[in-house]
Amino acid sequence: MKFEMKNRLKPCAALSIAIMVIALVMTMMGMGMNLGIDFTGGTLMTYNLGQEFVSDDVKAALSECGIADAQIAATGEGNTQVQIRIKDVENTDDLRTQLEEKLAATYPAIEYVDITRVGAVVGGELINNAIKSLTLAAVLMLVYIAFRFDLYSGLAAIIGLMHDVAIMMSFVVILRGFIRVETTFIAALLTIVGYSINNTIIIFDRIRENSRKQGVRQLPREQIVNLSVTESLPRTLSTTITTLLTVVTLYILGVDSIKQFALPLIIGMIAGVYSANLINGYVWALLMDLRTKGKKA
């Protein structure tokens, strides 16, 4: 039996809106995004351990001191220095004393280097730059797609793009226990923008081809979209599954910083395929039908 795509715009839109509403309610209840130190500010502690260290040892020492959320990085010559980023604590001196005692049990040559306060300025600048980049990308994509296809294709593509970004951010809120928003999240967000628009353009290109075919162009626009999505689906699924295998592997085998990049990327990729095949084309058909009705009226 041959598979054929059908219009499921209303239930798909309802599902997306429900996800966004859940995230919005959680945010209003104080359970929004789990922002990292780059966005909230915190304390940066640096120690020279005298040898290459294991991050799990440092995490265990921090856990014994009551610090569960920290970013650990190796620096210095030979990666013997450890930089520990944590959120602000009430008494830094007490934490420093306890932490040095715990680390000294494993790394006797430990030497204190520095403790500094990290502001959230960098995170604020990243957010502003990301918003500017997304806005500029959306405008340029609208112009390109309107020129390449038509204005309503451009509008449908931008609606789909906004949908993917909103879904990705909603799941970041819902899965706040698994996803910490760090600087890598901005990179994942911008990556999804390009990935999403690519899937949409492929389907719109197939819609344009089918709209010119004899025997197809007389069909209602909704049926043309059904046909175009059905024809494009094998290609879309094969490329998406191939990419997802790589990203999922990175998430499973990668370190914590890689996981904070990979998980939002996985969510965004799935949202991009979902919107490109189930939403964007049907939004175009709806806009075109409304335009036709307006002209007749």
C-alpha positions as CSV (number, residue, x, y, z in Angstrom):
1,M,0.0,0.0,0.0
2,K,1.5,3.3,-1.1
3,F,1.8,5.9,1.6
4,E,0.3,9.3,0.9
5,M,0.6,12.4,3.1
6,K,-2.6,14.2,4.2
7,N,-3.3,17.6,5.6
8,R,-2.9,17.5,9.4
9,L,-2.3,21.2,9.9
10,K,-4.9,21.8,12.7
11,P,-3.9,19.0,15.0
12,C,-0.2,19.6,14.4
13,A,-0.6,23.4,15.1
14,A,-2.6,22.5,18.3
15,L,0.2,20.2,19.5
16,S,2.8,22.9,18.9
17,I,0.8,25.5,20.7
18,A,0.2,23.1,23.6
19,I,4.0,22.6,24.0
20,M,4.6,26.3,23.9
21,V,1.9,27.0,26.5
22,I,3.3,24.4,28.8
23,A,6.8,26.1,28.6
24,L,5.2,29.5,29.1
25,V,3.4,28.4,32.2
26,M,6.5,26.8,33.6
27,T,8.4,30.0,32.9
28,M,5.8,32.1,34.7
29,M,6.0,29.8,37.7
30,G,9.7,30.4,37.9
31,M,10.8,27.2,36.2
32,G,12.2,28.7,33.0
33,M,15.4,28.0,31.2
34,N,18.2,26.6,33.2
35,L,20.7,29.4,32.5
36,G,24.4,28.7,32.8
37,I,27.0,30.9,34.4
38,D,27.7,32.7,31.1
39,F,24.2,34.1,31.3
40,T,23.7,34.5,35.1
41,G,27.2,35.3,36.3
42,G,29.1,33.4,39.0
43,T,32.5,32.6,40.4
44,L,35.5,31.4,38.6
45,M,38.0,29.4,40.7
46,T,41.4,28.4,39.3
47,Y,43.8,25.8,40.8
48,N,47.0,24.2,39.7
49,L,46.8,20.5,40.5
50,G,50.4,19.8,39.5
51,Q,49.4,17.0,37.1
52,E,46.8,16.1,34.6
53,F,43.5,15.6,36.4
54,V,40.3,13.7,35.9
55,S,37.2,15.9,35.8
56,D,35.2,13.3,37.7
57,D,37.5,13.8,40.7
58,V,36.9,17.5,40.7
59,K,33.1,17.0,40.3
60,A,33.2,14.5,43.3
61,A,35.0,17.1,45.5
62,L,32.5,19.8,44.5
63,S,29.6,17.5,45.2
64,E,31.0,16.8,48.7
65,C,31.1,20.6,49.2
66,G,27.4,20.9,48.2
67,I,28.0,22.1,44.6
68,A,26.1,20.1,42.1
69,D,26.2,22.4,39.1
70,A,29.6,23.4,37.9
71,Q,31.6,23.8,34.6
72,I,35.1,22.3,34.7
73,A,37.8,23.0,32.1
74,A,41.5,22.2,31.9
75,T,43.9,25.0,31.2
76,G,47.6,25.9,31.5
77,E,50.7,24.1,30.2
78,G,50.1,20.4,30.2
79,N,46.5,20.9,31.2
80,T,47.4,20.8,34.9
81,Q,45.3,23.8,35.9
82,V,41.6,23.4,36.5
83,Q,39.1,26.2,36.0
84,I,35.8,25.8,38.0
85,R,32.8,27.9,37.1
86,I,30.0,27.9,39.7
87,K,27.1,30.1,40.6
88,D,27.6,32.6,43.3
89,V,27.7,31.2,46.9
90,E,27.3,33.0,50.2
91,N,30.7,32.3,51.6
92,T,33.5,31.8,49.0
93,D,36.2,31.5,51.6
94,D,34.5,28.5,53.3
95,L,34.0,26.8,50.0
96,R,37.6,27.4,49.0
97,T,38.8,25.8,52.2
98,Q,36.6,22.8,51.9
99,L,37.3,22.3,48.2
100,E,41.1,22.5,48.7
101,E,41.0,19.9,51.4
102,K,38.9,17.5,49.3
103,L,41.2,18.0,46.2
104,A,44.4,17.7,48.2
105,A,43.5,14.1,49.1
106,T,43.8,13.2,45.4
107,Y,46.2,15.9,44.2
108,P,48.6,16.7,47.0
109,A,50.5,19.3,44.9
110,I,47.4,21.5,44.5
111,E,48.1,25.3,44.5
112,Y,45.6,28.1,44.6
113,V,45.8,30.4,41.6
114,D,42.9,32.8,41.5
115,I,39.2,33.4,42.3
116,T,37.3,36.0,40.3
117,R,33.7,37.1,39.9
118,V,32.3,36.5,36.4
119,G,29.6,38.9,35.3
120,A,26.7,38.1,32.9
121,V,27.8,40.7,30.4
122,V,29.1,38.2,27.9
123,G,25.9,36.2,28.0
124,G,23.8,39.4,27.5
125,E,25.9,40.3,24.4
126,L,25.5,36.8,23.0
127,I,21.7,37.0,23.4
128,N,21.6,40.4,21.7
129,N,23.8,39.2,18.8
130,A,21.8,36.0,18.5
131,I,18.5,38.0,18.2
132,K,20.1,40.3,15.6
133,S,21.4,37.3,13.7
134,L,18.1,35.5,13.7
135,T,16.2,38.7,12.7
136,L,18.6,39.4,9.8
137,A,18.5,35.8,8.7
138,A,14.7,35.8,8.7
139,V,14.5,39.0,6.6
140,L,17.1,37.8,4.1
141,M,15.4,34.4,3.8
142,L,12.0,36.0,3.3
143,V,13.4,38.2,0.5
144,Y,15.2,35.2,-1.1
145,I,12.3,32.8,-1.0
146,A,9.8,35.5,-2.2
147,F,12.1,36.1,-5.1
148,R,12.8,32.5,-5.8
149,F,9.2,31.2,-5.3
150,D,6.6,33.7,-4.2
151,L,5.8,36.0,-1.2
152,Y,3.5,33.5,0.4
153,S,6.1,30.8,0.3
154,G,8.4,33.2,2.1
155,L,5.9,34.0,4.7
156,A,5.1,30.3,5.3
157,A,8.9,29.5,5.6
158,I,9.4,32.2,8.1
159,I,6.4,31.0,10.1
160,G,7.9,27.6,10.1
161,L,11.3,29.0,11.2
162,M,9.7,30.8,14.1
163,H,7.9,27.6,15.0
164,D,11.1,25.6,15.1
165,V,12.9,28.1,17.3
166,A,9.9,28.4,19.6
167,I,9.6,24.6,19.9
168,M,13.3,24.2,20.6
169,M,13.2,26.8,23.3
170,S,10.0,25.3,24.8
171,F,11.7,21.9,25.2
172,V,14.7,23.6,26.7
173,V,12.3,24.8,29.4
174,I,10.5,21.5,29.8
175,L,13.7,19.6,29.9
176,R,15.5,22.1,32.1
177,G,16.8,19.3,34.3
178,F,18.8,17.9,31.3
179,I,19.6,21.0,29.3
180,R,21.7,23.9,30.7
181,V,21.7,27.0,28.5
182,E,25.3,27.9,27.8
183,T,27.1,29.6,24.9
184,T,26.9,26.4,22.9
185,F,23.1,26.8,22.9
186,I,23.4,29.9,20.7
187,A,25.4,27.8,18.2
188,A,22.8,25.1,18.2
189,L,20.0,27.6,17.7
190,L,21.7,29.2,14.7
191,T,22.5,25.7,13.3
192,I,18.8,24.8,13.4
193,V,17.8,27.9,11.5
194,G,19.8,26.8,8.5
195,Y,18.8,23.1,8.8
196,S,15.1,24.0,9.0
197,I,15.0,26.4,6.1
198,N,16.9,23.9,3.9
199,N,14.1,21.2,4.4
200,T,11.4,23.8,3.7
201,I,13.0,25.0,0.5
202,I,13.3,21.5,-0.8
203,I,9.6,20.9,-0.3
204,F,8.7,24.3,-1.8
205,D,10.8,23.5,-4.8
206,R,8.9,20.3,-5.3
207,I,5.6,22.1,-4.9
208,R,6.6,24.6,-7.6
209,E,7.5,21.7,-9.9
210,N,4.3,19.9,-9.4
211,S,2.3,23.2,-9.8
212,R,3.6,23.3,-13.4
213,K,2.9,19.7,-14.3
214,Q,0.1,18.9,-16.7
215,G,-2.6,17.0,-14.8
216,V,-1.4,18.2,-11.4
217,R,-1.6,22.0,-11.5
218,Q,-5.5,21.7,-11.8
219,L,-5.6,20.0,-8.4
220,P,-6.4,22.0,-5.2
221,R,-3.3,23.4,-3.6
222,E,-3.8,21.2,-0.5
223,Q,-3.5,18.1,-2.7
224,I,-0.5,19.5,-4.5
225,V,1.2,19.9,-1.1
226,N,0.2,16.3,-0.2
227,L,1.8,15.0,-3.3
228,S,5.0,17.2,-2.9
229,V,5.5,16.2,0.7
230,T,5.0,12.5,-0.1
231,E,7.6,12.7,-2.9
232,S,10.1,14.5,-0.7
233,L,9.6,12.5,2.4
234,P,12.0,9.6,1.7
235,R,14.8,12.1,0.9
236,T,14.0,14.2,4.0
237,L,13.9,11.2,6.4
238,S,17.1,9.6,5.0
239,T,19.2,12.7,5.5
240,T,17.6,13.5,8.9
241,I,18.2,10.0,10.2
242,T,21.8,10.0,9.0
243,T,22.4,13.3,10.7
244,L,20.6,12.3,13.9
245,L,22.7,9.2,14.2
246,T,25.8,11.3,14.4
247,V,24.3,13.9,16.8
248,V,22.8,11.2,19.1
249,T,26.2,9.5,19.2
250,L,27.8,12.7,20.2
251,Y,25.2,13.1,23.0
252,I,25.7,9.6,24.3
253,L,29.5,9.5,24.2
254,G,30.3,13.2,24.5
255,V,31.4,15.2,27.6
256,D,28.9,17.5,29.4
257,S,29.6,20.5,27.2
258,I,29.0,18.5,24.0
259,K,25.8,17.1,25.5
260,Q,24.5,20.7,26.2
261,F,25.0,21.4,22.5
262,A,23.8,18.1,21.1
263,L,20.4,17.7,22.9
264,P,19.0,21.1,21.7
265,L,20.3,20.2,18.2
266,I,18.4,16.9,18.3
267,I,15.2,18.7,19.4
268,G,15.6,21.4,16.7
269,M,16.2,18.9,13.9
270,I,13.1,16.9,14.8
271,A,11.1,20.1,15.0
272,G,12.5,21.2,11.6
273,V,11.5,18.0,9.9
274,Y,8.1,18.1,11.6
275,S,7.3,21.6,10.5
276,A,8.7,21.3,7.0
277,N,6.5,18.2,6.2
278,L,3.4,18.8,8.3
279,I,3.0,22.6,8.7
280,N,4.9,24.9,6.2
281,G,3.4,23.6,2.9
282,Y,-0.1,23.7,4.3
283,V,0.4,27.2,5.6
284,W,1.4,28.2,2.1
285,A,-1.7,26.5,0.7
286,L,-3.9,28.3,3.3
287,L,-2.4,31.7,2.5
288,M,-2.8,31.2,-1.2
289,D,-6.4,30.1,-0.8
290,L,-7.1,33.2,1.3
291,R,-5.6,35.4,-1.4
292,T,-7.7,33.8,-4.0
293,K,-10.9,34.2,-1.9
294,G,-9.9,37.8,-1.3
295,K,-9.5,38.5,-5.1
296,K,-12.9,36.9,-5.8
297,A,-14.6,38.9,-3.1
